[in-house]
Amino acid sequence: MSTNEAVERLNAVVSALGDVDVSAWSEATLKDQLGELSTALCALDASLARIADDVRARGMRIEEPAAA
C-alpha cells in the first residue's frame, strides 16, 4: 500500500469514528453492543499505539496540529 493510500485510509477511519455517537445509544443498545464495541476499541487502541510507537522509534514526535 502506498503512503498516500495509507494516510487516506487513516483519514477515512477518523471520519467514520467522528460519526459514532455512543451518547445517543440507549442503555439496552449499549449493553447489547458492549462486547463488540470493546473488541473494536481495544483493536483500534492497539493499532494506534503500534503506529505511534513506530513513528517514535524513528526519533520523531507526534504532535497535535496547531489550532486554526
PyMOL commands that set and color helices and strands:
alter all, ss='L'
color gray80, all
select helices_A, chain A and resi 3-18+22-24+27-57
alter helices_A, ss='H'
color red, helices_A
deselect
rebuild
show_as cartoon
